[in-house]
Amino acid sequence: MNIQITNINIQYENDELSNVQIYFSGHDEERTIHLNGFIPLSSEEYIENESVTALATLIKQKINEKLNPAE
């Protein structure tokens, strides 16, 4: 799955990072599946994964968790 980050919305509360929304679009190699949306992150998750590569990996993980919830 190819994921492209399209926007990062950072929200502050009392001058401190409170949460982040990572907007993305993605598709498979054959372009038969398309995804878009946003993934909310805590400030800790964002700080630990600030690089674009790390964020894309985290987005893939979060998408997988939503598509295949643990029962």
C-alpha positions in Angstrom: 0.0 0.0 0.0 1.4 3.4 -1.0 0.5 6.1 1.6 1.0 9.8 1.0 0.6 12.2 3.8 -1.5 15.2 2.6 -1.8 17.3 5.7 -0.8 17.4 9.3 -3.2 19.2 11.7 -1.5 20.0 15.0 -3.7 21.1 17.9 -2.4 22.9 21.0 -4.0 23.4 24.4 -2.4 25.8 26.9 0.6 26.2 24.6 1.3 22.5 24.6 0.8 19.9 21.9 -2.5 18.1 22.7 -3.2 16.0 19.6 -2.4 15.6 15.9 -4.5 14.5 12.9 -2.6 13.0 10.0 -4.5 13.2 6.8 -3.5 10.7 4.1 -4.4 9.2 0.8 -3.3 5.8 -0.4 -3.7 3.1 -3.0 -2.4 -0.3 -3.8 0.1 -0.9 -6.7 -2.6 -1.8 -9.2 -4.7 1.2 -8.0 -7.7 -1.0 -7.5 -8.0 0.0 -3.8 -8.1 3.7 -2.7 -8.1 5.0 0.8 -8.2 8.4 2.3 -9.0 10.0 5.7 -7.2 11.0 8.8 -5.6 9.2 11.8 -5.7 10.9 15.2 -2.5 10.6 17.2 -1.7 11.6 20.7 1.1 14.1 21.2 3.4 11.2 22.4 2.7 9.1 19.3 3.4 12.1 17.0 6.7 13.1 18.8 7.9 9.5 18.7 7.2 9.3 14.9 7.8 12.8 13.5 9.5 11.8 10.3 7.4 11.3 7.2 8.6 7.7 6.8 7.7 6.9 10.5 4.3 8.6 10.2 3.5 6.6 7.0 4.4 3.4 8.7 2.3 4.3 11.7 -0.6 5.2 9.5 -0.4 1.7 7.8 -0.4 0.1 11.2 -3.4 2.1 12.4 -5.3 1.3 9.2 -4.6 -2.3 9.6 -5.8 -2.2 13.2 -9.1 -0.6 12.1 -9.6 -3.1 9.3 -8.7 -6.1 11.4 -9.7 -5.4 15.0 -8.5 -7.8 17.7 -11.4 -9.7 19.1 
